[in-house]
Amino acid sequence: MARAPRQECFAVCAPGLEPWLHAEVKALKLANVERQVAGVRFDASWEEIWRANLELRTAIRVLLRVTRFTARSEAELAAGVEAVDWSRYLHPDGTLRVDARSKESALDHTLYIEQRTKDAVCDSLRARFALRPTVSLDDPDLGIDVHLYKDRCTVSVDTSGDSLHKRGWRRYQGRAPLAETFGAACALASGWDRRSPFVDPFCGSGTILIEAARLAGDLAPGLFRGRFGFERWPGHDAPGWRAVQDSVRARGAVPKKLVLKGSDANPEAIAGARENAQAAGVASNIVFEVEKAEAVAWKPGWNAWVVTNPPWGERVGDERGADTTLKSLGDRLRVLAQGYHFGFLLGKPGLDRALGLTIARRESWLNGGVDCEFVTGTI
């Protein structure tokens, strides 16, 4: 049987998460994998593109690159876009959205680039079908990404649709909820072995614990999503897509003896975390308790991981209070959890000093526009 043709793709992630996304893409055994800024490039068949959307935990979206050309002028931009057969990705009377970025290029007005690209796509389809697509900013049939760098234009289509952090299981938001992609990144970057006890003393809406449970069970993050972008394209192979979903859904289960515990001082947050865990199919695997982090009394077993996103002042709590809370937590952990591993997502430099723990590794992440540090070590 002939191998399905592969196409050039780019999985986008938040800055700082590239190493973890790169490891995920490699684990899927995709071809010509290359770590780049804010994402990972790879080649994939359509089935592999579907699987990437289903299974990548730290990716925001998966772009399919459709053309590259030099665009020093409006005319060159329009000609390059019009050369694409857009009927492969968009019905002539469908909806689209264009997002553009430009750096060190003659065309540097991104709104104008977006408008001109949109016009070129619409003109191309109208010339062939006498129908013209319209713009939808909120729910387009096709998302188009235009990237100009030193006058070299790369045009891609968004196979994902909504951001992949929208897993489909979240019922309760809470205050400043951590994105699911970052919840997964915290579990991955902590070095957790996926079998030892795992504790989050500031669990909030339960994101880190839910992502950890599904990671341990090899449960694909995209199985609860209602629809991906590629499902709206002309010629989509719906039976083939269902077969891939069924094969992924049939595998994996959270280990029955795995210990996952979460606590939070807010009873409403704990109720919401339980609701989210139920929707995510892991409610029976996680114990949630109402408890202040600095007063935790759990003893989940030797060699546990304590992984959390504590309040650090930018969006929840205040900065002075964050120092005090972290100091109390650090004091408590040194008494309760000697030998445990830890991973903390901290929102400003120096917060780790309040913990009073020895940091073995630091990573810089950009979380919602805020420069953060993820720090790990052993208590």
Rosetta blueprint (number, residue, H / E / L):
1 M L
2 A L
3 R L
4 A L
5 P L
6 R L
7 Q E
8 E E
9 C E
10 F E
11 A E
12 V E
13 C L
14 A L
15 P L
16 G L
17 L L
18 E H
19 P H
20 W H
21 L H
22 H H
23 A H
24 E H
25 V H
26 K H
27 A H
28 L L
29 K L
30 L L
31 A E
32 N E
33 V E
34 E E
35 R E
36 Q E
37 V L
38 A L
39 G E
40 V E
41 R E
42 F E
43 D E
44 A E
45 S L
46 W H
47 E H
48 E H
49 I H
50 W H
51 R H
52 A H
53 N H
54 L H
55 E H
56 L L
57 R L
58 T L
59 A L
60 I L
61 R E
62 V E
63 L E
64 L E
65 R E
66 V E
67 T E
68 R E
69 F E
70 T E
71 A L
72 R L
73 S L
74 E H
75 A H
76 E H
77 L H
78 A H
79 A H
80 G H
81 V H
82 E H
83 A L
84 V L
85 D L
86 W H
87 S H
88 R H
89 Y L
90 L L
91 H L
92 P L
93 D L
94 G L
95 T E
96 L E
97 R E
98 V E
99 D E
100 A E
101 R E
102 S E
103 K E
104 E L
105 S L
106 A L
107 L L
108 D L
109 H L
110 T H
111 L H
112 Y H
113 I H
114 E H
115 Q H
116 R H
117 T H
118 K H
119 D H
120 A H
121 V H
122 C H
123 D H
124 S H
125 L H
126 R H
127 A H
128 R H
129 F H
130 A L
131 L L
132 R L
133 P L
134 T E
135 V E
136 S L
137 L L
138 D L
139 D L
140 P L
141 D L
142 L E
143 G E
144 I E
145 D E
146 V E
147 H E
148 L E
149 Y E
150 K L
151 D L
152 R E
153 C E
154 T E
155 V E
156 S E
157 V E
158 D E
159 T L
160 S L
161 G L
162 D L
163 S L
164 L L
165 H L
166 K L
167 R L
168 G L
169 W L
170 R L
171 R L
172 Y L
173 Q L
174 G L
175 R L
176 A L
177 P L
178 L L
179 A L
180 E H
181 T H
182 F H
183 G H
184 A H
185 A H
186 C H
187 A H
188 L H
189 A H
190 S L
191 G L
192 W L
193 D L
194 R L
195 R L
196 S L
197 P L
198 F E
199 V E
200 D E
201 P L
202 F L
203 C L
204 G L
205 S L
206 G L
207 T H
208 I H
209 L H
210 I H
211 E H
212 A H
213 A H
214 R H
215 L H
216 A H
217 G L
218 D L
219 L L
220 A L
221 P H
222 G H
223 L H
224 F H
225 R L
226 G L
227 R L
228 F L
229 G H
230 F H
231 E H
232 R H
233 W L
234 P L
235 G L
236 H L
237 D L
238 A H
239 P H
240 G H
241 W H
242 R H
243 A H
244 V H
245 Q H
246 D H
247 S H
248 V H
249 R H
250 A L
251 R L
252 G L
253 A L
254 V L
255 P L
256 K L
257 K L
258 L L
259 V L
260 L E
261 K E
262 G E
263 S E
264 D E
265 A L
266 N L
267 P H
268 E H
269 A H
270 I H
271 A H
272 G H
273 A H
274 R H
275 E H
276 N H
277 A H
278 Q H
279 A H
280 A L
281 G L
282 V L
283 A H
284 S H
285 N H
286 I E
287 V E
288 F E
289 E E
290 V E
291 E L
292 K L
293 A H
294 E H
295 A H
296 V L
297 A L
298 W L
299 K L
300 P L
301 G L
302 W L
303 N L
304 A L
305 W E
306 V E
307 V E
308 T E
309 N L
310 P L
311 P L
312 W L
313 G L
314 E L
315 R L
316 V L
317 G L
318 D L
319 E H
320 R H
321 G H
322 A H
323 D H
324 T H
325 T H
326 L H
327 K H
328 S H
329 L H
330 G H
331 D H
332 R H
333 L H
334 R H
335 V H
336 L H
337 A L
338 Q L
339 G L
340 Y L
341 H E
342 F E
343 G E
344 F E
345 L E
346 L E
347 G L
348 K L
349 P L
350 G L
351 L H
352 D H
353 R H
354 A H
355 L H
356 G L
357 L L
358 T L
359 I L
360 A L
361 R E
362 R E
363 E E
364 S E
365 W E
366 L E
367 N E
368 G L
369 G L
370 V E
371 D E
372 C E
373 E E
374 F E
375 V E
376 T E
377 G E
378 T E
379 I L
